[in-house]
Amino acid sequence: MQATFRTGLVGTGVYLVGHDGSWAEPHDVDVWLLLLFFPLVPLARWRVTATRIGEGHPEVWTLELALHARSRVPIVSALRRILRATGVAVLTLVLLGFAVWKVGTPWAAPALTALLGSVLSPGWLGKLGMALEMGVVLAGAAVPILVLMHLDERTPRVRLTSVLRARTAE
């Protein structure tokens, strides 16, 4: 069975999560159905080792998985993963949420006036405040994209048919 990185819709599909360390050593990984890397349904827990194949394609690389054992994902582990994903999603979106909430209400200029009012003129404070507000909007939009790109780089995807075949082999 194979697992690939950086293929398909970003973060949507069946993924192996919970890997940590070298793929050459046996590790327990959870097989999850994810939507934008948010865990929806735990499918199984596998004990796997893997070797990297497809060295010729640097943009997409593949792992050949050796499945040693299968089991169910414990409910406590599944709930913990969902809660952790919810926390990461909230933290990732908090900057964008703040920027959207404050659209049309200048918040940076009054704060800068309190901090730098004696140093800069009102014209400069207004421009600096607007630049800061736009920076927060752009950073808030970029952070979720960067988090998704990072997760796409390090989370292997497996085909749903491979998961179903592994279940029927039990």
Wavefront OBJ file of the C-alpha trace (Angstrom):
o trace
v 0.000 0.000 0.000
v 1.236 3.513 -0.748
v 0.974 6.908 0.929
v 1.713 10.150 -0.892
v 2.523 13.699 0.113
v 1.308 16.863 -1.648
v -1.288 15.211 -3.888
v -4.954 16.026 -4.387
v -7.035 18.690 -2.685
v -5.069 20.192 0.185
v -5.997 18.503 3.432
v -9.083 16.731 2.148
v -9.191 12.951 1.988
v -7.885 9.995 3.977
v -4.668 10.737 5.872
v -2.261 9.042 8.271
v -1.977 11.274 11.335
v -0.006 10.985 14.525
v 3.306 9.917 12.972
v 6.387 11.056 14.749
v 10.038 10.162 14.034
v 11.512 7.900 11.396
v 9.278 5.958 9.016
v 11.725 3.027 9.135
v 10.724 2.244 12.728
v 7.262 0.795 13.465
v 4.823 3.504 14.540
v 1.150 3.660 15.363
v -0.681 6.040 13.041
v -4.355 6.869 12.932
v -6.186 6.796 9.625
v -8.631 9.720 9.465
v -10.992 11.274 6.960
v -10.037 14.962 6.984
v -11.553 18.112 5.520
v -8.961 20.914 5.226
v -6.966 18.921 7.793
v -9.847 19.032 10.267
v -10.524 15.484 11.532
v -14.015 14.255 10.672
v -14.048 10.460 11.074
v -11.441 8.077 12.538
v -11.179 5.022 10.299
v -8.522 2.835 11.942
v -5.233 2.697 13.807
v -2.368 1.037 11.962
v 1.090 -0.024 13.061
v 3.275 0.657 10.020
v 6.788 0.992 8.719
v 7.525 2.706 5.448
v 10.220 3.231 2.865
v 10.435 6.215 0.565
v 10.033 5.553 -3.155
v 9.753 7.801 -6.200
v 12.976 9.762 -5.738
v 12.678 11.101 -9.306
v 9.730 13.383 -8.532
v 10.749 15.991 -5.950
v 7.341 17.716 -5.969
v 5.506 14.506 -4.988
v 7.044 11.674 -3.049
v 5.608 8.377 -2.021
v 5.957 5.975 0.903
v 5.534 2.241 0.507
v 3.752 1.186 3.699
v 4.147 -2.146 5.414
v 1.088 -2.719 7.585
v 1.930 -4.758 10.712
v -1.270 -4.477 12.765
v -4.733 -2.925 12.658
v -7.033 -1.802 15.445
v -9.731 0.727 16.231
v -8.946 4.294 17.238
v -9.745 4.668 20.957
v -12.569 7.130 21.594
v -10.457 9.195 24.010
v -7.709 9.515 21.400
v -10.241 10.520 18.732
v -11.829 13.161 20.972
v -8.405 14.508 21.940
v -7.450 14.855 18.248
v -10.705 16.679 17.442
v -10.261 19.058 20.403
v -6.643 19.752 19.425
v -7.680 20.426 15.816
v -10.417 22.775 17.026
v -7.893 24.690 19.126
v -5.440 24.991 16.237
v -8.246 26.128 13.911
v -9.351 28.807 16.380
v -5.787 30.032 16.920
v -5.146 30.035 13.183
v -8.256 32.087 12.454
v -8.153 34.478 15.437
v -6.065 37.117 13.612
v -8.350 37.086 10.570
v -11.421 37.102 12.817
v -10.123 40.151 14.675
v -9.385 41.950 11.396
v -12.846 41.200 9.990
v -14.556 42.171 13.248
v -12.801 45.547 13.240
v -13.302 46.385 9.524
v -14.466 49.976 9.248
v -13.505 50.793 12.829
v -10.045 52.292 13.129
v -8.324 50.559 16.015
v -4.619 50.965 15.241
v -4.494 54.769 14.960
v -5.870 55.402 18.483
v -3.458 52.832 19.932
v -0.530 54.360 18.050
v -1.601 57.854 19.133
v -1.460 56.733 22.754
v 1.980 55.192 22.225
v 3.629 57.577 19.737
v 1.416 60.671 19.801
v 4.160 62.932 21.094
v 6.680 61.694 18.511
v 4.723 61.557 15.229
v 2.303 63.972 13.594
v -1.401 63.045 13.257
v -0.979 62.551 9.481
v 1.760 59.982 9.985
v -0.153 58.257 12.768
v -3.216 57.847 10.525
v -1.150 56.366 7.669
v 0.798 54.105 9.997
v -2.443 52.977 11.656
v -4.027 52.142 8.288
v -0.912 50.228 7.229
v -0.960 48.277 10.480
v -4.661 47.431 10.060
v -4.094 46.239 6.476
v -1.096 44.200 7.644
v -3.270 42.429 10.196
v -5.873 41.651 7.503
v -3.234 40.269 5.116
v -1.435 38.318 7.835
v -4.762 36.950 9.060
v -5.523 35.692 5.545
v -2.020 34.267 5.071
v -1.718 32.348 8.359
v -4.413 29.717 7.594
v -2.942 29.175 4.118
v 0.569 28.737 5.524
v -0.670 26.287 8.174
v -2.470 24.219 5.509
v 0.652 24.224 3.299
v 2.809 23.090 6.240
v 0.425 20.255 7.095
v 0.258 19.212 3.422
v 4.054 18.917 3.381
v 4.228 16.541 6.325
v 1.005 14.488 6.370
v 0.780 11.398 4.137
v -2.410 10.618 2.225
v -3.658 7.098 1.497
v -6.360 5.988 -0.892
v -9.727 5.125 0.590
v -9.656 1.859 -1.378
v -6.467 0.894 0.500
v -8.215 1.490 3.806
v -11.222 -0.564 2.731
v -8.976 -3.410 1.518
v -7.128 -3.383 4.867
v -10.476 -3.604 6.692
v -11.691 -6.551 4.648
v -8.374 -8.345 5.223
v -9.018 -8.351 8.994
l 1 2 3 4 5 6 7 8 9 10 11 12 13 14 15 16 17 18 19 20 21 22 23 24 25 26 27 28 29 30 31 32 33 34 35 36 37 38 39 40 41 42 43 44 45 46 47 48 49 50 51 52 53 54 55 56 57 58 59 60 61 62 63 64 65 66 67 68 69 70 71 72 73 74 75 76 77 78 79 80 81 82 83 84 85 86 87 88 89 90 91 92 93 94 95 96 97 98 99 100 101 102 103 104 105 106 107 108 109 110 111 112 113 114 115 116 117 118 119 120 121 122 123 124 125 126 127 128 129 130 131 132 133 134 135 136 137 138 139 140 141 142 143 144 145 146 147 148 149 150 151 152 153 154 155 156 157 158 159 160 161 162 163 164 165 166 167 168 169 170
